[in-house]
Amino acid sequence: MIAKKLTYPASFAGYALLMLWLFLPYLCGEVIAPTRLGTQLGISDIAGQGPRFENEKFSDYSNVFVPEVNAFLNGPRSGDVALWEPHNELGRPLYHVSGFSPVYLPARLLQAVTHSPSRFITAWSLSLVFLSGIFILLFCKQIGLTPLAGMTSAISYAASPILLYWLAFPMFIASWCWAAGCLWSLRRVADRADLLAGVCSSFCAYSLLMTSYPQLTVYQIYIIGGYALALIIQASRSGWGATRRLILWAGGSWLLAILLSAPMLIDLFRSALQSNRLRPDDGFFLAAMPSFSSLHDLVREVVLATMPNSFGVPTRADYPVAYNGLSVCLLTASLIVVGIFAKVRGGRAWWIAIAIVIGVATIRPIYSFGIAHLGLGLSRTNPLSMLLMPCVMLQAHVIDSLQRHQMSSWRVASLTGAAMLTLLTAGIVFGITENWPILWSQIAVDVLVAASVVVLCLGEHHVILLTMVSACWLTLVASPGLLRQLPSQIHSESSLSKAVAARLHDNARYAVVAPGVKALPPNFNAMIGLSSIHSYDSLSPRRYREYLHRLGGEASTYGRWNDQISPDYASASFWMSDVALVLSPSKLVDPSLSCATQVESVWLCDVPRHMGQVLQLVGGTPKTTVADVTVGDPRLSPALPAKVVRDEGDAIEVTVSSAPSSLLIISQQYHPDWHARAFVRGQWRRARSLPVNGFFQGVVIPDGAERVSLAFRPIVRHAVLANYVWVLLFALLAMEALLAWQSKSGHDHE
């Protein structure tokens, strides 16, 4: 009877209402943003102490995500999809992972309704959070758990500390979202192999590959693979026919996902082969492992994993301890304790998953083996982040058992109460000994949650109590930690950015010289339309690193980051980089520079002589057998007039002077996917593209050519074709649903 008090439609509605309540600030116009971009623009901006705070820890939001999304939304392009980013690294390919690129259908649909990067990221992150809970609801329904188990677990999953902590990093959220979708759709395929199950399974797998952070994708694939293996073993008990059907449908759906994401994966793999990113030793990855060398370490990890809200708002910069969101809701932890004492049998496979994750995260030889052989060495990520799904599913099984078995046990209630009281007391004592601030209002919330779980072990009012506890958690714990800002308070320009923009013309660049400046970090400059030679790129190519050495710079952070150089201003490399402005914290004295302006403690030094966007050199045309060409100092060779007449980012057209033998040099980084053509005697002919001086893009100009065009054509541009496949499949699903509805309506009328 108790299980029938809440239906699944009602649980879906309840989940939606509670999540909309949590998202209310964004629905009223605010956006996900960890800062107001004052630091990035060189503005001294101190955030208030109210609900909108700033935290520079989440710097990738402004240095990576916002500029990348802006390039796809508003950047130059010759076709439907932007492919090349000209503002950093002397030009680089755009990356089509993380769900930002319109080659991914949901991103294309979102970009059709907004041109604001911050609003795009807000809509995308919130959609992923909301979908995460929906998939958990569907999963619980598919495996036959009660609606209350589905609703409460969906809230605990979607509003978990780890998802909301990384709200400004949608590729992290995507891994948990689409993993939940894969589990639900796999179970549906096992129970009922139909078009809906197959399409959903394929789209969730495709989305996981296209949008999730690569290292988290690997972790989730292991969880999904383990669940698929369990389903196959279960199906084998029903005979070979059921097993074969499951393998064919699940395998076919994943094969389609891999094929549709192949252009992106191939392009990413090719970039990785050319990457400058250095492979650190195992110690780099092992540093992410939690430390359990003493009782102190163990208590610290347990306290932060269950009650981090008791010591401050975890997303604020003033949180007293290093924290990365690796926690579960206290409701989840409390119900798992109930499950242990009540000996709940459901969900035993998830205990195996928990044991494996903890083993990988705490036993160094296992983790080292995974780094070397199992794909765990893509990036430094704490394996404990994968505990969320198993813990939430254990919570769902416990709630299901409480409802179905009408459990009323003073023993379980007493043991649970004692365990939770011990945990809360230990947390308070530990916080005091560590000199952490204790938020007694949050302690009261934690006590309320724990007490409510104890009451669940004694009574029958599960629906009302769990709904109230979930609403209380969302309002008093989850909501204060949301990263949000008013769009009107986010800076878009400063006196420094305007002064730099006023000095840069014809696609010229600026450079920051050592010891560097705090403003205009790499990549962020692209957001405000400024071009620099610097870069923050996880896959920056070796050519770029070698070129930086010539400029007196270094790609730090394992080959990813460069924000300053120490150049020879009279060198050919510096001249060819088309730097028209140098930013320095001190006034520079050099005959190649003119330093007369200081803005916000930054000296702006003009570079009167620089190459320009293109240069046509006479003579020195390489033989066809030569892969590249070295021209030394091009200022010492005769040059002819050449002018860019069309620049669409990934397509450039240049008028050139007629000469029997000449070479066109473009002041941008060479990439093999730039294809050149020359207009000779009334028709376009293929021209040879090659690197110049080991770095710059060059084109051999045929005799009699009047114009030269270059187009960037990477394999990933074909990934957009997947959108048409998904539109067709979703249309088939809609048609099937319509026919089923009409058939049902006809039978009802009869």
Secondary structure in CASP SS format (residue, H / E / C, confidence):
PFRMAT SS
TARGET T0000
AUTHOR 0000-0000-0000
METHOD secondary structure of the structure
MODEL  1
M C 1.00
I H 1.00
A H 1.00
K H 1.00
K H 1.00
L C 1.00
T C 1.00
Y H 1.00
P H 1.00
A H 1.00
S H 1.00
F H 1.00
A H 1.00
G H 1.00
Y H 1.00
A H 1.00
L H 1.00
L H 1.00
M H 1.00
L H 1.00
W H 1.00
L H 1.00
F C 1.00
L H 1.00
P H 1.00
Y H 1.00
L H 1.00
C C 1.00
G C 1.00
E C 1.00
V E 1.00
I C 1.00
A C 1.00
P C 1.00
T C 1.00
R C 1.00
L C 1.00
G H 1.00
T H 1.00
Q H 1.00
L H 1.00
G C 1.00
I C 1.00
S C 1.00
D C 1.00
I C 1.00
A C 1.00
G C 1.00
Q C 1.00
G C 1.00
P C 1.00
R C 1.00
F C 1.00
E C 1.00
N C 1.00
E H 1.00
K H 1.00
F H 1.00
S C 1.00
D H 1.00
Y H 1.00
S H 1.00
N H 1.00
V H 1.00
F H 1.00
V H 1.00
P H 1.00
E H 1.00
V H 1.00
N H 1.00
A H 1.00
F H 1.00
L H 1.00
N H 1.00
G C 1.00
P C 1.00
R C 1.00
S C 1.00
G C 1.00
D C 1.00
V C 1.00
A C 1.00
L C 1.00
W E 1.00
E E 1.00
P C 1.00
H C 1.00
N C 1.00
E C 1.00
L C 1.00
G C 1.00
R E 1.00
P E 1.00
L C 1.00
Y C 1.00
H C 1.00
V C 1.00
S C 1.00
G C 1.00
F C 1.00
S C 1.00
P C 1.00
V C 1.00
Y C 1.00
L H 1.00
P H 1.00
A H 1.00
R H 1.00
L H 1.00
L H 1.00
Q H 1.00
A C 1.00
V C 1.00
T C 1.00
H C 1.00
S C 1.00
P H 1.00
S H 1.00
R H 1.00
F H 1.00
I H 1.00
T H 1.00
A H 1.00
W H 1.00
S H 1.00
L H 1.00
S H 1.00
L H 1.00
V H 1.00
F H 1.00
L H 1.00
S H 1.00
G H 1.00
I H 1.00
F H 1.00
I H 1.00
L H 1.00
L H 1.00
F H 1.00
C H 1.00
K H 1.00
Q H 1.00
I C 1.00
G C 1.00
L C 1.00
T C 1.00
P H 1.00
L H 1.00
A H 1.00
G H 1.00
M H 1.00
T H 1.00
S H 1.00
A H 1.00
I H 1.00
S H 1.00
Y H 1.00
A H 1.00
A C 1.00
S C 1.00
P H 1.00
I H 1.00
L H 1.00
L H 1.00
Y H 1.00
W C 1.00
L C 1.00
A C 1.00
F C 1.00
P H 1.00
M H 1.00
F H 1.00
I H 1.00
A H 1.00
S H 1.00
W H 1.00
C H 1.00
W H 1.00
A H 1.00
A H 1.00
G H 1.00
C H 1.00
L H 1.00
W H 1.00
S H 1.00
L H 1.00
R H 1.00
R H 1.00
V H 1.00
A H 1.00
D H 1.00
R C 1.00
A C 1.00
D C 1.00
L H 1.00
L H 1.00
A H 1.00
G H 1.00
V H 1.00
C H 1.00
S H 1.00
S H 1.00
F H 1.00
C H 1.00
A H 1.00
Y H 1.00
S H 1.00
L H 1.00
L H 1.00
M H 1.00
T H 1.00
S C 1.00
Y C 1.00
P H 1.00
Q H 1.00
L H 1.00
T H 1.00
V H 1.00
Y H 1.00
Q H 1.00
I H 1.00
Y H 1.00
I H 1.00
I H 1.00
G H 1.00
G H 1.00
Y H 1.00
A H 1.00
L H 1.00
A H 1.00
L H 1.00
I H 1.00
I H 1.00
Q H 1.00
A H 1.00
S H 1.00
R C 1.00
S C 1.00
G C 1.00
W H 1.00
G H 1.00
A H 1.00
T H 1.00
R H 1.00
R H 1.00
L H 1.00
I H 1.00
L H 1.00
W H 1.00
A H 1.00
G H 1.00
G H 1.00
S H 1.00
W H 1.00
L H 1.00
L H 1.00
A H 1.00
I H 1.00
L H 1.00
L H 1.00
S H 1.00
A H 1.00
P H 1.00
M H 1.00
L H 1.00
I H 1.00
D H 1.00
L H 1.00
F H 1.00
R H 1.00
S H 1.00
A H 1.00
L H 1.00
Q C 1.00
S E 1.00
N C 1.00
R C 1.00
L C 1.00
R C 1.00
P C 1.00
D C 1.00
D H 1.00
G H 1.00
F H 1.00
F H 1.00
L H 1.00
A C 1.00
A C 1.00
M C 1.00
P C 1.00
S C 1.00
F C 1.00
S C 1.00
S C 1.00
L H 1.00
H H 1.00
D H 1.00
L H 1.00
V H 1.00
R H 1.00
E H 1.00
V H 1.00
V H 1.00
L H 1.00
A H 1.00
T H 1.00
M C 1.00
P H 1.00
N H 1.00
S H 1.00
F H 1.00
G C 1.00
V C 1.00
P C 1.00
T C 1.00
R C 1.00
A C 1.00
D C 1.00
Y C 1.00
P C 1.00
V C 1.00
A C 1.00
Y C 1.00
N C 1.00
G C 1.00
L C 1.00
S C 1.00
V C 1.00
C C 1.00
L H 1.00
L H 1.00
T H 1.00
A H 1.00
S H 1.00
L H 1.00
I H 1.00
V H 1.00
V H 1.00
G H 1.00
I H 1.00
F H 1.00
A H 1.00
K C 1.00
V C 1.00
R C 1.00
G C 1.00
G C 1.00
R H 1.00
A H 1.00
W H 1.00
W H 1.00
I H 1.00
A H 1.00
I H 1.00
A H 1.00
I H 1.00
V H 1.00
I H 1.00
G H 1.00
V H 1.00
A H 1.00
T H 1.00
I C 1.00
R H 1.00
P H 1.00
I H 1.00
Y H 1.00
S H 1.00
F H 1.00
G H 1.00
I H 1.00
A H 1.00
H H 1.00
L C 1.00
G C 1.00
L C 1.00
G C 1.00
L C 1.00
S C 1.00
R C 1.00
T C 1.00
N C 1.00
P H 1.00
L H 1.00
S H 1.00
M H 1.00
L H 1.00
L H 1.00
M H 1.00
P H 1.00
C H 1.00
V H 1.00
M H 1.00
L H 1.00
Q H 1.00
A H 1.00
H H 1.00
V H 1.00
I H 1.00
D H 1.00
S H 1.00
L H 1.00
Q H 1.00
R H 1.00
H C 1.00
Q C 1.00
M C 1.00
S C 1.00
S C 1.00
W H 1.00
R H 1.00
V H 1.00
A H 1.00
S H 1.00
L H 1.00
T H 1.00
G H 1.00
A H 1.00
A H 1.00
M H 1.00
L H 1.00
T H 1.00
L H 1.00
L H 1.00
T H 1.00
A H 1.00
G H 1.00
I H 1.00
V H 1.00
F H 1.00
G H 1.00
I H 1.00
T H 1.00
E C 1.00
N C 1.00
W C 1.00
P C 1.00
I C 1.00
L C 1.00
W H 1.00
S H 1.00
Q H 1.00
I H 1.00
A H 1.00
V H 1.00
D H 1.00
V H 1.00
L H 1.00
V H 1.00
A H 1.00
A H 1.00
S H 1.00
V H 1.00
V H 1.00
V H 1.00
L H 1.00
C C 1.00
L C 1.00
G C 1.00
E C 1.00
H C 1.00
H H 1.00
V H 1.00
I H 1.00
L H 1.00
L H 1.00
T H 1.00
M H 1.00
V H 1.00
S H 1.00
A H 1.00
C H 1.00
W H 1.00
L H 1.00
T H 1.00
L H 1.00
V H 1.00
A H 1.00
S H 1.00
P H 1.00
G H 1.00
L C 1.00
L C 1.00
R C 1.00
Q E 1.00
L C 1.00
P H 1.00
S H 1.00
Q H 1.00
I C 1.00
H C 1.00
S C 1.00
E C 1.00
S C 1.00
S H 1.00
L H 1.00
S H 1.00
K H 1.00
A H 1.00
V H 1.00
A H 1.00
A H 1.00
R H 1.00
L C 1.00
H C 1.00
D C 1.00
N C 1.00
A C 1.00
R E 1.00
Y E 1.00
A E 1.00
V E 1.00
V E 1.00
A C 1.00
P C 1.00
G C 1.00
V C 1.00
K C 1.00
A C 1.00
L C 1.00
P C 1.00
P C 1.00
N C 1.00
F H 1.00
N H 1.00
A H 1.00
M H 1.00
I C 1.00
G C 1.00
L C 1.00
S C 1.00
S E 1.00
I C 1.00
H C 1.00
S E 1.00
Y E 1.00
D C 1.00
S C 1.00
L C 1.00
S C 1.00
P E 1.00
R H 1.00
R H 1.00
Y H 1.00
R H 1.00
E H 1.00
Y H 1.00
L H 1.00
H H 1.00
R H 1.00
L C 1.00
G C 1.00
G C 1.00
E C 1.00
A C 1.00
S H 1.00
T H 1.00
Y H 1.00
G H 1.00
R C 1.00
W E 1.00
N E 1.00
D C 1.00
Q C 1.00
I E 1.00
S C 1.00
P C 1.00
D C 1.00
Y C 1.00
A C 1.00
S C 1.00
A H 1.00
S H 1.00
F H 1.00
W H 1.00
M H 1.00
S C 1.00
D C 1.00
V E 1.00
A E 1.00
L E 1.00
V E 1.00
L E 1.00
S E 1.00
P C 1.00
S C 1.00
K C 1.00
L C 1.00
V C 1.00
D C 1.00
P C 1.00
S C 1.00
L C 1.00
S E 1.00
C E 1.00
A E 1.00
T E 1.00
Q E 1.00
V E 1.00
E C 1.00
S C 1.00
V E 1.00
W E 1.00
L E 1.00
C E 1.00
D E 1.00
V C 1.00
P C 1.00
R C 1.00
H C 1.00
M C 1.00
G C 1.00
Q C 1.00
V E 1.00
L E 1.00
Q E 1.00
L E 1.00
V E 1.00
G C 1.00
G C 1.00
T C 1.00
P C 1.00
K C 1.00
T C 1.00
T C 1.00
V C 1.00
A C 1.00
D C 1.00
V E 1.00
T C 1.00
V C 1.00
G C 1.00
D C 1.00
P H 1.00
R H 1.00
L H 1.00
S C 1.00
P C 1.00
A E 1.00
L E 1.00
P C 1.00
A E 1.00
K E 1.00
V E 1.00
V E 1.00
R E 1.00
D E 1.00
E C 1.00
G C 1.00
D C 1.00
A E 1.00
I E 1.00
E E 1.00
V E 1.00
T E 1.00
V E 1.00
S C 1.00
S C 1.00
A C 1.00
P C 1.00
S C 1.00
S E 1.00
L E 1.00
L E 1.00
I E 1.00
I E 1.00
S E 1.00
Q E 1.00
Q E 1.00
Y C 1.00
H C 1.00
P C 1.00
D C 1.00
W E 1.00
H E 1.00
A E 1.00
R E 1.00
A E 1.00
F E 1.00
V E 1.00
R C 1.00
G C 1.00
Q E 1.00
W E 1.00
R E 1.00
R E 1.00
A E 1.00
R E 1.00
S E 1.00
L E 1.00
P E 1.00
V E 1.00
N C 1.00
G C 1.00
F C 1.00
F E 1.00
Q E 1.00
G E 1.00
V E 1.00
V E 1.00
I E 1.00
P C 1.00
D C 1.00
G C 1.00
A E 1.00
E E 1.00
R E 1.00
V E 1.00
S E 1.00
L E 1.00
A E 1.00
F E 1.00
R C 1.00
P C 1.00
I H 1.00
V H 1.00
R H 1.00
H H 1.00
A H 1.00
V H 1.00
L H 1.00
A H 1.00
N H 1.00
Y H 1.00
V H 1.00
W H 1.00
V H 1.00
L H 1.00
L H 1.00
F H 1.00
A H 1.00
L H 1.00
L H 1.00
A H 1.00
M H 1.00
E H 1.00
A H 1.00
L H 1.00
L H 1.00
A H 1.00
W H 1.00
Q H 1.00
S H 1.00
K H 1.00
S H 1.00
G H 1.00
H H 1.00
D H 1.00
H H 1.00
E C 1.00
END
